[in-house]
Amino acid sequence: MENITDFLMHDVKTQSSKHRSCTDYFDAAVTEAFQKKRSSVRILDAGAGQGLTAFYLRSLGYNNIDALTVSKERLDNAEGSGLYRNLLYTPLKAQSTLCATGAFDAVICADGVFPNEVNPDALDEMLRLVKPGGIVCFTMNAAQFDLPHDSFRLKCEELITSGKWKIMSQGITSLDTGKENDNKYDESPSRESYVLVFMVIDNF
């Protein structure tokens, strides 16, 4: 059985020089998971900020992208960007009824999972929204995630152990406070983040 702690300790930290963006990891996973054109992959950009994630994904050929945010400012940015097909103004939390189960092929949350804004059950909602065989990709602050009893780490391990998803790939990236991360509550001294990519097995 996979153990995310061992996986991260053994693999991520030994490759710290190979930093790539969250969207790079996401694109590689989606390309592997789906044998279809990028333009037909339905994506949810969760915690959409200034639209940079969607802009980059569109440059790769993805154009079926929805935005989800709880920030009115971010919502206005997303609407003004013209990058999204639908705008969802709602928190990312468990048992939401905004979207149908399995509504998306993939969810990306680039620099968007912040403990001060969302709870670990947001990962349950990401999983629910993605059809089996689809991709969930997000970043977490490395210093926080390395703590043995971090609630997000424990949630990831729980979903692996219960057979809800499996880890596909991971890596390290650095947050850029001048770009996609516009979270004013993120006061962590570490700007280094893990990128975690999972394939959904069972979204019920």
FENFEN-V807531 format. One record per residue. N is the residue number from 0. RES is the residue in three letters. PSI is psi in whole degrees, 0 to 359 (NA if undefined). BURIAL is I if it has 24 or more other C-alpha atoms within 12 Angstrom, else O. D_LAST is the distance of its C-alpha to the last C-alpha in Angstrom with 1 decimal. Layout:
n->N res->RES psi->PSI burial->BURIAL d_last->D_LAST
n->N res->RES psi->PSI burial->BURIAL d_last->D_LAST
This chain:
n->0 res->MET psi->138 burial->O d_last->20.7
n->1 res->GLU psi->142 burial->O d_last->20.6
n->2 res->ASN psi->114 burial->O d_last->21.9
n->3 res->ILE psi->329 burial->I d_last->21.5
n->4 res->THR psi->309 burial->I d_last->24.7
n->5 res->ASP psi->320 burial->O d_last->26.8
n->6 res->PHE psi->313 burial->O d_last->25.5
n->7 res->LEU psi->314 burial->I d_last->26.4
n->8 res->MET psi->318 burial->O d_last->29.7
n->9 res->HIS psi->321 burial->O d_last->30.8
n->10 res->ASP psi->312 burial->O d_last->29.8
n->11 res->VAL psi->311 burial->I d_last->29.6
n->12 res->LYS psi->338 burial->I d_last->32.7
n->13 res->THR psi->354 burial->O d_last->34.8
n->14 res->GLN psi->30 burial->O d_last->34.1
n->15 res->SER psi->342 burial->O d_last->34.7
n->16 res->SER psi->348 burial->O d_last->37.4
n->17 res->LYS psi->63 burial->O d_last->35.0
n->18 res->HIS psi->132 burial->O d_last->33.5
n->19 res->ARG psi->166 burial->I d_last->31.6
n->20 res->SER psi->161 burial->I d_last->29.9
n->21 res->CYS psi->319 burial->I d_last->26.1
n->22 res->THR psi->331 burial->I d_last->26.3
n->23 res->ASP psi->314 burial->I d_last->28.1
n->24 res->TYR psi->318 burial->I d_last->25.4
n->25 res->PHE psi->311 burial->I d_last->22.8
n->26 res->ASP psi->318 burial->I d_last->25.0
n->27 res->ALA psi->319 burial->I d_last->25.5
n->28 res->ALA psi->317 burial->I d_last->21.9
n->29 res->VAL psi->318 burial->I d_last->21.1
n->30 res->THR psi->322 burial->I d_last->24.3
n->31 res->GLU psi->322 burial->O d_last->23.2
n->32 res->ALA psi->328 burial->I d_last->19.7
n->33 res->PHE psi->129 burial->O d_last->20.9
n->34 res->GLN psi->61 burial->O d_last->24.0
n->35 res->LYS psi->170 burial->O d_last->24.8
n->36 res->LYS psi->146 burial->O d_last->26.9
n->37 res->ARG psi->326 burial->I d_last->25.9
n->38 res->SER psi->342 burial->O d_last->26.8
n->39 res->SER psi->357 burial->O d_last->23.9
n->40 res->VAL psi->122 burial->I d_last->21.1
n->41 res->ARG psi->122 burial->I d_last->19.4
n->42 res->ILE psi->141 burial->I d_last->19.2
n->43 res->LEU psi->121 burial->I d_last->18.5
n->44 res->ASP psi->95 burial->I d_last->21.2
n->45 res->ALA psi->131 burial->I d_last->19.7
n->46 res->GLY psi->34 burial->I d_last->22.7
n->47 res->ALA psi->132 burial->I d_last->25.1
n->48 res->GLY psi->254 burial->I d_last->28.6
n->49 res->GLN psi->3 burial->I d_last->31.7
n->50 res->GLY psi->8 burial->I d_last->30.0
n->51 res->LEU psi->324 burial->I d_last->31.2
n->52 res->THR psi->312 burial->I d_last->27.8
n->53 res->ALA psi->322 burial->I d_last->27.6
n->54 res->PHE psi->315 burial->I d_last->31.3
n->55 res->TYR psi->318 burial->I d_last->31.0
n->56 res->LEU psi->321 burial->I d_last->28.0
n->57 res->ARG psi->325 burial->I d_last->30.1
n->58 res->SER psi->338 burial->O d_last->33.0
n->59 res->LEU psi->350 burial->O d_last->30.9
n->60 res->GLY psi->0 burial->O d_last->30.2
n->61 res->TYR psi->129 burial->I d_last->26.8
n->62 res->ASN psi->9 burial->I d_last->27.4
n->63 res->ASN psi->75 burial->I d_last->24.1
n->64 res->ILE psi->129 burial->I d_last->23.2
n->65 res->ASP psi->153 burial->I d_last->22.0
n->66 res->ALA psi->139 burial->I d_last->22.9
n->67 res->LEU psi->131 burial->I d_last->21.2
n->68 res->THR psi->157 burial->I d_last->23.4
n->69 res->VAL psi->3 burial->I d_last->24.6
n->70 res->SER psi->124 burial->I d_last->28.2
n->71 res->LYS psi->322 burial->O d_last->30.6
n->72 res->GLU psi->315 burial->O d_last->32.7
n->73 res->ARG psi->323 burial->I d_last->30.0
n->74 res->LEU psi->317 burial->I d_last->29.0
n->75 res->ASP psi->319 burial->O d_last->32.6
n->76 res->ASN psi->316 burial->I d_last->32.8
n->77 res->ALA psi->317 burial->I d_last->29.8
n->78 res->GLU psi->318 burial->I d_last->31.3
n->79 res->GLY psi->339 burial->O d_last->34.7
n->80 res->SER psi->332 burial->O d_last->33.7
n->81 res->GLY psi->15 burial->O d_last->32.8
n->82 res->LEU psi->346 burial->I d_last->30.2
n->83 res->TYR psi->148 burial->I d_last->27.1
n->84 res->ARG psi->322 burial->O d_last->26.2
n->85 res->ASN psi->149 burial->I d_last->24.3
n->86 res->LEU psi->124 burial->I d_last->24.6
n->87 res->LEU psi->116 burial->I d_last->21.9
n->88 res->TYR psi->90 burial->I d_last->23.5
n->89 res->THR psi->153 burial->I d_last->20.9
n->90 res->PRO psi->152 burial->I d_last->19.8
n->91 res->LEU psi->99 burial->I d_last->16.7
n->92 res->LYS psi->164 burial->I d_last->14.9
n->93 res->ALA psi->150 burial->O d_last->11.8
n->94 res->GLN psi->31 burial->O d_last->11.0
n->95 res->SER psi->150 burial->O d_last->13.2
n->96 res->THR psi->12 burial->O d_last->13.9
n->97 res->LEU psi->319 burial->O d_last->16.1
n->98 res->CYS psi->151 burial->I d_last->14.1
n->99 res->ALA psi->152 burial->O d_last->11.7
n->100 res->THR psi->132 burial->O d_last->8.2
n->101 res->GLY psi->23 burial->I d_last->9.4
n->102 res->ALA psi->337 burial->I d_last->12.8
n->103 res->PHE psi->153 burial->I d_last->14.2
n->104 res->ASP psi->332 burial->I d_last->15.2
n->105 res->ALA psi->149 burial->I d_last->15.9
n->106 res->VAL psi->134 burial->I d_last->16.2
n->107 res->ILE psi->135 burial->I d_last->19.4
n->108 res->CYS psi->82 burial->I d_last->20.7
n->109 res->ALA psi->114 burial->I d_last->24.2
n->110 res->ASP psi->35 burial->I d_last->26.1
n->111 res->GLY psi->351 burial->I d_last->23.8
n->112 res->VAL psi->97 burial->I d_last->21.9
n->113 res->PHE psi->125 burial->I d_last->24.5
n->114 res->PRO psi->331 burial->I d_last->24.2
n->115 res->ASN psi->346 burial->O d_last->26.6
n->116 res->GLU psi->328 burial->O d_last->24.4
n->117 res->VAL psi->155 burial->I d_last->20.8
n->118 res->ASN psi->164 burial->O d_last->19.0
n->119 res->PRO psi->336 burial->I d_last->16.8
n->120 res->ASP psi->352 burial->I d_last->13.7
n->121 res->ALA psi->331 burial->I d_last->14.4
n->122 res->LEU psi->326 burial->I d_last->12.8
n->123 res->ASP psi->320 burial->I d_last->9.4
n->124 res->GLU psi->321 burial->I d_last->10.2
n->125 res->MET psi->314 burial->I d_last->11.5
n->126 res->LEU psi->317 burial->I d_last->8.5
n->127 res->ARG psi->322 burial->I d_last->6.5
n->128 res->LEU psi->343 burial->I d_last->9.8
n->129 res->VAL psi->133 burial->I d_last->10.3
n->130 res->LYS psi->153 burial->I d_last->9.8
n->131 res->PRO psi->136 burial->I d_last->9.6
n->132 res->GLY psi->350 burial->I d_last->13.2
n->133 res->GLY psi->182 burial->I d_last->13.6
n->134 res->ILE psi->137 burial->I d_last->15.2
n->135 res->VAL psi->124 burial->I d_last->14.9
n->136 res->CYS psi->130 burial->I d_last->18.5
n->137 res->PHE psi->167 burial->I d_last->20.1
n->138 res->THR psi->151 burial->I d_last->23.3
n->139 res->MET psi->142 burial->I d_last->24.1
n->140 res->ASN psi->127 burial->I d_last->27.6
n->141 res->ALA psi->318 burial->I d_last->28.8
n->142 res->ALA psi->320 burial->O d_last->30.9
n->143 res->GLN psi->314 burial->I d_last->28.2
n->144 res->PHE psi->335 burial->I d_last->25.5
n->145 res->ASP psi->345 burial->I d_last->28.1
n->146 res->LEU psi->132 burial->O d_last->28.5
n->147 res->PRO psi->326 burial->O d_last->27.3
n->148 res->HIS psi->24 burial->O d_last->25.5
n->149 res->ASP psi->132 burial->O d_last->24.2
n->150 res->SER psi->328 burial->O d_last->21.0
n->151 res->PHE psi->320 burial->I d_last->19.4
n->152 res->ARG psi->313 burial->I d_last->20.5
n->153 res->LEU psi->323 burial->O d_last->19.0
n->154 res->LYS psi->318 burial->I d_last->15.6
n->155 res->CYS psi->316 burial->I d_last->15.8
n->156 res->GLU psi->321 burial->I d_last->16.9
n->157 res->GLU psi->316 burial->I d_last->14.3
n->158 res->LEU psi->331 burial->I d_last->11.5
n->159 res->ILE psi->310 burial->I d_last->13.9
n->160 res->THR psi->323 burial->O d_last->14.7
n->161 res->SER psi->359 burial->O d_last->11.4
n->162 res->GLY psi->21 burial->O d_last->10.8
n->163 res->LYS psi->323 burial->I d_last->8.2
n->164 res->TRP psi->166 burial->I d_last->11.1
n->165 res->LYS psi->149 burial->I d_last->14.8
n->166 res->ILE psi->132 burial->I d_last->17.8
n->167 res->MET psi->313 burial->I d_last->19.8
n->168 res->SER psi->167 burial->I d_last->22.7
n->169 res->GLN psi->165 burial->I d_last->24.2
n->170 res->GLY psi->192 burial->I d_last->27.5
n->171 res->ILE psi->139 burial->I d_last->29.7
n->172 res->THR psi->166 burial->I d_last->30.7
n->173 res->SER psi->131 burial->I d_last->33.0
n->174 res->LEU psi->144 burial->I d_last->32.3
n->175 res->ASP psi->107 burial->O d_last->34.9
n->176 res->THR psi->346 burial->O d_last->35.6
n->177 res->GLY psi->358 burial->O d_last->37.5
n->178 res->LYS psi->241 burial->O d_last->34.7
n->179 res->GLU psi->331 burial->I d_last->31.0
n->180 res->ASN psi->104 burial->I d_last->30.8
n->181 res->ASP psi->30 burial->I d_last->32.2
n->182 res->ASN psi->110 burial->I d_last->30.7
n->183 res->LYS psi->348 burial->O d_last->33.7
n->184 res->TYR psi->352 burial->O d_last->32.0
n->185 res->ASP psi->102 burial->O d_last->31.5
n->186 res->GLU psi->17 burial->O d_last->34.5
n->187 res->SER psi->138 burial->O d_last->33.6
n->188 res->PRO psi->341 burial->O d_last->36.7
n->189 res->SER psi->128 burial->O d_last->34.8
n->190 res->ARG psi->4 burial->O d_last->34.0
n->191 res->GLU psi->136 burial->I d_last->32.4
n->192 res->SER psi->150 burial->I d_last->28.7
n->193 res->TYR psi->142 burial->I d_last->26.2
n->194 res->VAL psi->124 burial->I d_last->24.2
n->195 res->LEU psi->129 burial->I d_last->20.9
n->196 res->VAL psi->123 burial->I d_last->19.0
n->197 res->PHE psi->149 burial->I d_last->15.7
n->198 res->MET psi->129 burial->I d_last->14.1
n->199 res->VAL psi->131 burial->I d_last->10.3
n->200 res->ILE psi->313 burial->I d_last->9.4
n->201 res->ASP psi->116 burial->I d_last->5.7
n->202 res->ASN psi->16 burial->I d_last->3.8
n->203 res->PHE psi->NA burial->O d_last->0.0
